[in-house]
Amino acid sequence: MDQAQYDEFPDKLTLRECKVGKKVIVTTLLSEKQTSKKSLAALYKQRWHVELDLRNIKTTLGMELLSCKTPQMNEKEMWVYFLAYNLIRLIMAQAASHNGVLPRDLSFKHSVQLWLVWNKQSEYSDDHTILFNLMAQRRVGHRPGRIEPRAVKRRPKPFSLLMKPRDELKAGIMIYGHNKKLK
């Protein structure tokens, strides 16, 4: 955000607090008539889809670690992932429409796997009805109130990075043995 955008914001914001179940939701939707507690609770539950979408972009599509060296190239790499995500979601929407189901009921990972196989099969590439039917076979279960722990599963490895040619390091291991295990 640049300074001009920042200056456009008001000095103070009026907020509304609503206790819904065990949670307190803070919102700028001030009118209780237009936005009830019940609708705020439903909106809050939909945040789970945002969590799933981010997970799909990062884990299913492989954007956990960006491979580029410069910020500009990393930004381009991110946009490619976003494009790929939106294209898969478009195909899922077409498959859902073709089969009379909601797009959120279809599995993203299953759709990606089918699309990757489908692209390699040139004989079926013109008729997408088979692809749409296959995508609609795998449904995601409805799990209201589902929560997941927020923790990093990846653990650092106790090995140093490969910074020399592999052949050179192999020769060193043959002469001197492996390095002692790092703590």
Residue pairs with C-beta under 8 A, 6 or more apart in sequence:
13 28
14 28
14 30
15 26
15 27
15 28
16 26
16 27
16 28
16 29
16 30
16 32
17 24
17 25
17 26
18 24
18 25
18 27
18 37
18 40
19 25
20 37
20 40
20 41
20 44
21 41
23 44
25 40
25 41
25 44
27 35
27 40
29 35
29 40
45 144
45 145
48 146
49 104
51 148
52 108
53 85
56 85
56 108
56 109
57 63
57 81
57 82
57 85
58 64
60 108
60 109
60 112
61 81
61 84
61 85
61 112
62 81
63 77
63 78
63 81
66 74
66 77
66 78
67 77
68 74
68 76
68 77
88 108
88 111
88 112
88 115
89 103
89 108
91 111
91 115
91 131
91 135
92 103
92 106
92 108
92 111
92 135
93 103
94 128
94 132
95 103
95 106
95 111
95 131
95 132
95 133
95 135
95 136
96 102
96 103
96 105
96 106
96 136
98 129
98 132
98 133
98 136
99 132
99 133
99 136
101 136
101 139
104 140
105 139
105 140
106 135
106 136
106 138
106 139
106 140
107 138
107 139
107 140
110 135
110 138
111 135
114 131
114 134
114 135
115 131
118 124
118 125
118 131
119 125
124 130
124 131
158 181
158 182
158 183
159 182
160 179
160 182
162 169
